[in-house]
Amino acid sequence: MRIDAVFSGGGVKAYAFLGALERMEEQDLQIVRAAGTSAGAIVAGLIAANYEISEIKDIVLNLDLKRFLDPPPLTKFIPLSKWGFLYWKMGFYRGDELERWLYNRLADKHIYTFKDIQPEHLKMVVSDLSLGKLIVIPDDLESTYGIHPDQFSVATGIRMSAGFPYFFMPKRLKGKSNCESIIVDGGLLSNFPVWIFGNDPLRLKRPILGVQLEEEDDVHHRQISNALSMLRAFFSTMKEAHDARYIDQSQINNIITIPVEHIEATDLAIDDQTKRRLIQEGYARTDQFLDFWPR
């Protein structure tokens, strides 16, 4: 059965997607179009590049996430300089290693720009802080920045979507007026863009299946007792409010929700046992969902 799929953000918790994809493949569900935010954009990009599910699992499980920790070289000699980079560059890590890894994996399948992907087969969300706008790549590239998608790197788009604020330095993109925009993680404005194919007539041809990672306590009242907890609640509210408003009742029946334990999205040092547990949870939740999915 042919479907379209949308994947939420979640950082390293996205290992759960591997289990979900494995179970979907066992049920002969073929993903035609894929979309996502942040880590979900990475998964969507690999799918759109025509990687088999087994290949994606092999690539991700053999990946040393710590390679993406790429602070400016100066911090090796002057450790305190990282705070200067945080202030002036707005992040601890450059994100170049992540983009390089994405570029190489996509190049292995001869994917470089959006010209190399079938139209509408890959979409991702980024947040333009300078314009105060949610941007869908590649849809909004030409109208907002005067960039034709055929000339825009898919790896760069995914890196932008996965640019976790303050962790990775934001990307910069010049607009039509030659003003520079600061681009960060799409999850800031829409962590689960299940709406992204909403106005497309193709949605009538096949189901849109959403796969959402959700902290087990997300639906509970948050305890806010200090500035740090308020900042965390602030970011969580921004991520969730937009998506909750735009998920209608018909979409709820097509969403796989995978509860994840308390794992920091940017904990690139998670152990293999935690990765396997996330994969198993993704598989189990998808199995339960598909047993009752009306299709």
C-alpha positions as CSV (number, residue, x, y, z in Angstrom):
1,M,0.0,0.0,0.0
2,R,1.4,3.4,-1.0
3,I,1.3,6.2,1.7
4,D,2.8,9.6,2.4
5,A,4.6,10.0,5.8
6,V,5.4,12.9,8.1
7,F,7.9,12.6,10.9
8,S,8.2,14.8,14.0
9,G,11.3,16.3,15.5
10,G,12.9,14.8,18.5
11,G,16.7,14.8,18.2
12,V,18.3,11.5,19.2
13,K,14.9,10.1,20.3
14,A,14.3,9.6,16.6
15,Y,15.9,6.2,16.8
16,A,12.3,5.2,17.5
17,F,11.6,6.0,13.9
18,L,13.8,3.0,12.9
19,G,11.4,0.6,14.6
20,A,8.4,2.3,13.2
21,L,9.8,2.1,9.6
22,E,10.7,-1.5,10.1
23,R,7.1,-2.4,11.1
24,M,5.6,-0.4,8.3
25,E,7.8,-2.2,5.8
26,E,6.7,-5.6,7.2
27,Q,3.1,-4.4,6.5
28,D,4.0,-3.6,2.9
29,L,3.5,0.1,3.4
30,Q,5.5,2.0,0.8
31,I,6.3,5.6,1.5
32,V,5.9,7.8,-1.6
33,R,6.3,11.3,-0.3
34,A,8.0,12.2,3.0
35,A,8.2,15.3,5.2
36,G,9.5,16.2,8.6
37,T,11.1,18.6,11.0
38,S,14.5,18.4,12.5
39,A,15.4,14.7,13.0
40,G,12.3,13.9,11.2
41,A,13.6,15.8,8.2
42,I,16.8,13.7,8.2
43,V,14.6,10.5,8.1
44,A,12.4,12.0,5.4
45,G,15.5,13.0,3.4
46,L,16.9,9.5,3.4
47,I,13.6,8.0,2.4
48,A,13.2,10.6,-0.5
49,A,16.8,9.6,-1.6
50,N,15.4,6.1,-2.1
51,Y,17.3,4.4,0.7
52,E,15.8,1.1,1.7
53,I,14.6,0.8,5.3
54,S,17.4,-1.7,6.1
55,E,20.0,0.7,4.6
56,I,18.7,3.5,6.8
57,K,18.8,1.3,9.9
58,D,22.4,0.2,9.1
59,I,23.6,3.8,8.4
60,V,22.1,5.2,11.6
61,L,23.1,2.4,13.9
62,N,26.7,2.5,12.7
63,L,26.9,6.3,13.1
64,D,28.9,7.8,15.9
65,L,26.8,10.8,16.8
66,K,29.6,12.5,18.7
67,R,31.2,13.3,15.4
68,F,28.6,16.0,15.0
69,L,30.1,17.8,18.0
70,D,32.3,20.2,16.0
71,P,33.1,23.3,18.1
72,P,35.3,26.0,16.6
73,P,39.0,24.9,16.8
74,L,39.8,27.8,19.1
75,T,37.8,26.2,21.9
76,K,40.4,23.4,22.1
77,F,43.1,25.9,23.2
78,I,40.9,28.4,25.0
79,P,37.9,26.4,26.5
80,L,36.2,29.5,27.8
81,S,36.0,30.9,24.3
82,K,33.0,28.6,23.7
83,W,30.9,31.2,25.6
84,G,32.0,33.9,23.3
85,F,31.0,31.8,20.3
86,L,27.6,31.1,21.9
87,Y,27.1,34.8,22.3
88,W,28.4,36.0,18.9
89,K,27.7,32.9,16.7
90,M,24.6,31.8,18.7
91,G,25.6,28.2,19.1
92,F,28.2,25.9,20.6
93,Y,28.8,23.7,17.5
94,R,29.2,24.7,13.9
95,G,26.9,22.0,12.4
96,D,29.4,21.5,9.5
97,E,30.0,17.9,10.3
98,L,26.2,17.2,10.3
99,E,25.8,18.9,6.9
100,R,28.9,17.1,5.5
101,W,27.5,13.7,6.6
102,L,24.1,14.5,5.1
103,Y,25.7,15.6,1.8
104,N,27.8,12.4,1.6
105,R,24.8,10.1,2.3
106,L,22.6,11.9,-0.2
107,A,25.5,11.9,-2.8
108,D,25.7,8.1,-2.4
109,K,22.2,8.1,-4.0
110,H,23.1,10.9,-6.5
111,I,21.0,13.5,-4.6
112,Y,22.5,17.0,-4.5
113,T,19.8,19.6,-5.0
114,F,16.0,19.4,-5.1
115,K,16.3,18.9,-8.9
116,D,17.4,15.4,-8.1
117,I,14.2,14.6,-6.2
118,Q,10.8,14.1,-7.7
119,P,8.6,17.2,-7.2
120,E,6.6,17.2,-3.9
121,H,8.4,14.1,-2.7
122,L,10.3,15.8,0.1
123,K,9.4,18.7,2.4
124,M,10.9,20.1,5.6
125,V,10.2,22.9,8.0
126,V,12.6,25.6,9.2
127,S,12.2,28.7,11.3
128,D,13.3,32.0,9.9
129,L,13.9,34.2,13.0
130,S,14.7,37.3,11.1
131,L,11.4,37.3,9.2
132,G,9.5,35.7,12.0
133,K,8.2,33.0,9.7
134,L,7.7,29.3,9.4
135,I,9.3,28.3,6.1
136,V,8.6,25.1,4.1
137,I,11.6,23.9,2.0
138,P,11.6,23.7,-1.0
139,D,8.2,25.3,-1.4
140,D,9.0,28.8,0.0
141,L,12.6,29.1,-1.3
142,E,11.8,31.1,-4.5
143,S,9.1,33.3,-3.1
144,T,10.9,34.2,0.1
145,Y,14.6,34.1,-0.9
146,G,14.6,34.2,-4.7
147,I,16.3,30.8,-4.8
148,H,15.2,28.2,-7.2
149,P,14.9,24.7,-5.6
150,D,16.9,23.2,-8.4
151,Q,19.9,25.2,-7.1
152,F,19.4,24.5,-3.4
153,S,21.3,21.8,-1.6
154,V,19.0,19.2,0.0
155,A,21.7,18.6,2.7
156,T,21.7,22.3,3.6
157,G,17.9,22.3,3.9
158,I,17.9,19.3,6.2
159,R,20.8,20.8,8.3
160,M,18.7,24.0,8.6
161,S,15.7,22.1,9.8
162,A,17.8,20.2,12.4
163,G,19.6,23.3,13.7
164,F,18.7,23.0,17.3
165,P,18.8,26.5,18.8
166,Y,22.0,27.4,20.8
167,F,23.3,23.8,20.2
168,F,24.2,24.3,16.6
169,M,25.0,27.7,15.1
170,P,22.2,28.9,13.0
171,K,22.5,29.0,9.2
172,R,22.2,32.3,7.3
173,L,20.3,32.8,4.1
174,K,20.1,35.9,2.0
175,G,16.6,37.0,0.9
176,K,15.3,38.9,-2.1
177,S,16.2,42.2,-0.5
178,N,19.7,41.0,0.1
179,C,19.1,41.0,3.9
180,E,20.4,38.0,5.7
181,S,18.0,35.7,7.6
182,I,18.9,33.6,10.6
183,I,17.5,30.1,10.2
184,V,17.1,27.6,13.0
185,D,15.4,24.3,13.8
186,G,11.9,24.0,12.3
187,G,10.7,22.4,15.5
188,L,10.7,25.9,17.1
189,L,7.5,26.7,15.1
190,S,6.2,23.3,14.0
191,N,7.7,20.1,15.5
192,F,5.2,17.8,13.8
193,P,4.1,19.3,10.4
194,V,1.4,16.7,9.7
195,W,-0.5,19.6,8.0
196,I,2.2,20.0,5.3
197,F,0.4,18.0,2.6
198,G,-3.0,19.3,3.7
199,N,-4.0,21.3,0.6
200,D,-2.6,18.9,-1.9
201,P,-5.1,17.0,-4.0
202,L,-2.8,13.9,-3.9
203,R,-3.8,13.4,-0.2
204,L,-7.1,12.0,-1.7
205,K,-5.1,9.3,-3.5
206,R,-3.3,7.8,-0.5
207,P,-3.3,8.2,3.3
208,I,-0.9,10.5,5.1
209,L,0.6,8.7,8.1
210,G,2.2,10.8,10.8
211,V,4.8,9.5,13.2
212,Q,5.1,11.6,16.3
213,L,7.6,11.3,19.2
214,E,6.1,12.5,22.4
215,E,7.5,12.9,25.9
216,E,5.4,10.8,28.3
217,D,4.6,13.9,30.4
218,D,3.9,16.3,27.6
219,V,0.2,16.3,28.2
220,H,0.5,17.1,31.9
221,H,0.7,20.4,33.7
222,R,4.2,21.7,33.7
223,Q,5.8,22.8,37.0
224,I,7.5,26.1,36.4
225,S,9.6,27.2,39.4
226,N,12.5,29.1,38.0
227,A,13.8,30.9,34.9
228,L,15.3,27.7,33.4
229,S,12.1,25.7,33.7
230,M,10.2,28.6,32.3
231,L,12.6,28.7,29.3
232,R,12.1,25.0,28.7
233,A,8.3,25.4,29.0
234,F,8.5,28.4,26.6
235,F,10.2,26.3,23.9
236,S,7.9,23.3,24.4
237,T,4.8,25.5,24.1
238,M,6.1,27.1,20.9
239,K,6.7,23.6,19.4
240,E,3.4,22.2,20.4
241,A,0.8,25.0,20.1
242,H,0.9,25.4,16.3
243,D,0.7,21.7,15.6
244,A,-2.1,21.0,18.2
245,R,-4.2,23.7,16.5
246,Y,-3.9,22.3,13.0
247,I,-4.3,18.6,13.7
248,D,-8.0,17.8,12.9
249,Q,-9.9,14.7,14.0
250,S,-9.4,12.9,10.7
251,Q,-5.6,13.3,11.0
252,I,-5.6,11.9,14.6
253,N,-6.7,8.5,13.2
254,N,-3.6,8.5,11.0
255,I,-1.0,9.4,13.7
256,I,1.3,7.0,15.3
257,T,2.3,8.4,18.7
258,I,5.5,7.0,20.2
259,P,6.0,7.8,23.9
260,V,9.7,8.3,24.7
261,E,11.5,8.4,28.0
262,H,13.2,11.4,29.3
263,I,16.1,11.7,26.9
264,E,17.6,15.0,25.9
265,A,17.2,15.6,22.2
266,T,20.8,16.7,22.0
267,D,22.4,13.9,24.0
268,L,24.7,12.6,21.3
269,A,26.4,10.3,23.8
270,I,23.4,8.0,24.3
271,D,24.4,4.3,24.6
272,D,23.5,1.4,22.4
273,Q,21.1,0.0,25.0
274,T,19.0,3.2,24.9
275,K,19.1,3.2,21.1
276,R,17.8,-0.4,21.0
277,R,15.1,0.5,23.6
278,L,13.9,3.4,21.4
279,I,13.8,1.2,18.3
280,Q,11.8,-1.5,20.1
281,E,9.3,1.1,21.4
282,G,8.9,2.5,17.9
283,Y,8.3,-1.0,16.5
284,A,5.8,-1.9,19.3
285,R,3.8,1.3,19.1
286,T,3.6,1.1,15.3
287,D,2.5,-2.6,15.6
288,Q,-0.3,-1.7,18.0
289,F,-1.4,1.2,15.7
290,L,-1.5,-0.8,12.5
291,D,-3.6,-3.5,14.1
292,F,-6.5,-1.1,14.3
293,W,-5.7,1.4,11.5
294,P,-8.7,1.6,9.2
295,R,-6.6,2.6,6.2
